Amino acid sequence: MSVDFFPEKPELTEKSREPNLALTIFSLLLFVLLFYLITDDFLFISYLILVLFIHELGHFLAMRYFGYKNVNMVFLPFLGAYVTGKKEVYSERESFIVTLLGPIPGVFIGGFLIIKGAEVHSHWMLSLGLIFLFLNLINLFPLDPLDGGQLFKLFFRKKNDLFLMIFAFISSLLIIGIGVY
């Protein structure tokens, strides 16, 4: 007589979740609250959120288009925002497109708002355009956590792991130095 004391092993399946809107809204509210404690310039905070949202929306839509799972947008007070997602297999071309679809629309929107704002003498268009342009161009700097750093790593991924590790280290030191300054 054989007695089996152990239940049958369950089969693990990965759930495909929709974006966590509650997480996005909570992080956005925390972002606004903490920025408001430092500066009571609600107009600037609104511009900043709009720029970050449109930037991250580019990444978000590209990731959804390419079939990433669990795609979420999160705002980080004093740091910006980011989009996460999972995909088992992806090409360098997909990574390149996903990375570029954050800053490139922002650069074009910023340029358009600056030109149009100067044309019609609109202070708010000029201000918003400068924020769009400034943040998205800064984001293209080849520093590791920024989109420019991600693009840099895509170009050198197969070349030399030691070089990429040194790049990440120097980028981290520069970001810390800029933050301290």
C-alpha positions in Angstrom: 0.0 0.0 0.0 1.4 3.3 -1.1 0.4 6.5 0.6 1.3 9.8 -0.9 1.5 12.5 1.8 2.4 15.3 -0.5 -0.2 17.1 -2.7 0.4 17.4 -6.4 2.7 20.2 -7.3 0.8 23.2 -8.7 1.5 24.5 -12.2 2.9 28.0 -12.1 1.5 30.4 -14.7 2.4 34.0 -15.1 -0.5 36.4 -15.0 -0.7 39.1 -17.6 -1.8 42.2 -15.6 -3.1 45.4 -17.0 -1.3 48.6 -16.0 -1.6 49.5 -12.3 -3.4 52.8 -12.6 -3.6 53.1 -8.8 0.2 53.0 -8.5 0.6 55.6 -11.1 -2.0 57.9 -9.5 -0.5 57.4 -6.0 3.0 58.1 -7.2 1.8 61.2 -9.1 0.0 62.6 -6.0 3.1 62.0 -3.9 5.2 63.7 -6.5 2.9 66.8 -6.5 2.7 66.9 -2.7 6.4 66.8 -2.1 7.2 69.3 -4.9 4.5 71.6 -3.5 6.1 71.5 -0.1 9.3 72.8 -1.6 7.8 75.3 -4.0 4.2 76.6 -4.1 4.5 77.3 -7.8 1.6 75.0 -8.9 1.9 76.2 -12.5 5.6 75.0 -12.7 4.6 71.7 -11.1 1.8 71.2 -13.6 4.2 71.9 -16.5 6.7 69.5 -15.0 4.1 66.7 -14.7 2.9 67.3 -18.2 6.4 67.1 -19.6 7.2 63.9 -17.6 3.9 62.3 -18.5 4.3 62.9 -22.2 7.9 61.7 -22.1 7.0 58.5 -20.2 3.8 58.0 -22.3 6.1 57.6 -25.3 8.0 54.8 -23.6 4.7 53.3 -22.3 3.0 53.2 -25.7 6.1 51.8 -27.4 6.3 49.0 -24.8 2.7 48.2 -25.2 3.0 48.1 -29.0 5.9 45.7 -28.8 4.0 43.3 -26.4 5.7 44.0 -23.1 3.7 42.7 -20.1 3.0 44.5 -16.8 3.8 47.9 -18.2 3.5 50.6 -15.5 4.3 54.3 -15.2 5.7 55.5 -11.8 6.5 59.1 -10.7 9.5 59.5 -8.4 9.5 62.7 -6.4 12.6 64.9 -7.1 13.9 62.4 -9.7 11.3 62.2 -12.5 9.4 59.2 -13.7 9.9 55.9 -15.4 8.1 53.1 -17.1 8.6 49.4 -16.4 7.6 46.3 -18.3 8.6 42.7 -18.9 9.3 40.9 -22.1 11.2 37.6 -22.5 12.7 38.3 -25.9 13.2 41.6 -27.5 15.5 43.0 -30.2 18.0 45.8 -30.0 15.8 47.6 -32.6 12.8 47.4 -30.2 14.9 48.7 -27.3 16.2 51.5 -29.4 12.7 52.6 -30.5 11.3 52.2 -26.9 14.1 54.3 -25.6 13.9 57.1 -28.2 10.1 57.4 -28.0 10.5 59.1 -24.7 12.7 62.1 -25.4 12.2 62.6 -29.2 8.5 63.7 -29.0 9.3 66.0 -26.1 12.1 67.7 -28.1 9.8 68.3 -31.1 6.9 69.5 -28.8 9.4 71.8 -27.0 10.7 73.2 -30.3 7.2 73.8 -31.6 6.0 75.5 -28.5 9.1 77.8 -28.4 8.7 78.8 -32.0 4.9 79.3 -31.8 5.2 81.0 -28.4 7.7 83.5 -29.8 5.5 84.0 -32.8 2.4 84.8 -30.8 4.2 86.3 -27.8 2.9 83.7 -25.4 4.8 83.5 -22.1 3.2 80.2 -21.1 4.0 78.5 -24.4 7.7 79.7 -24.2 8.0 78.5 -20.6 6.4 75.1 -21.3 8.5 74.7 -24.5 11.7 75.4 -22.6 10.9 72.8 -20.0 10.0 70.3 -22.7 13.2 71.0 -24.6 15.5 71.2 -21.5 14.3 68.1 -19.8 14.3 65.9 -22.9 17.7 67.1 -24.1 19.2 66.5 -20.7 17.6 63.1 -20.7 19.6 62.3 -23.9 22.9 62.8 -22.1 24.9 59.6 -22.1 24.6 58.9 -18.4 23.5 55.5 -17.2 20.1 55.9 -15.8 19.0 58.4 -18.4 17.7 57.5 -21.9 20.9 58.7 -23.5 22.8 56.2 -21.2 20.4 53.4 -22.3 21.1 54.2 -25.9 24.8 54.3 -25.3 24.7 50.9 -23.7 22.7 49.6 -26.6 25.4 50.7 -29.0 28.2 49.0 -27.0 26.3 46.1 -25.4 28.2 43.4 -27.4 31.5 45.1 -27.5 33.0 45.1 -24.0 31.4 44.4 -20.6 34.3 46.0 -18.7 33.8 49.2 -20.6 30.0 49.2 -19.8 30.8 48.6 -16.1 33.2 51.5 -16.1 30.7 53.7 -17.9 28.0 52.8 -15.4 30.3 53.6 -12.5 31.4 57.0 -13.9 27.8 57.9 -14.8 26.7 57.1 -11.2 29.5 59.3 -9.8 28.5 62.2 -12.2 24.8 61.9 -11.3 25.7 61.8 -7.5 28.0 64.8 -8.0 25.3 66.8 -9.9 22.8 65.9 -7.2 25.1 67.0 -4.4 26.0 70.2 -6.2 
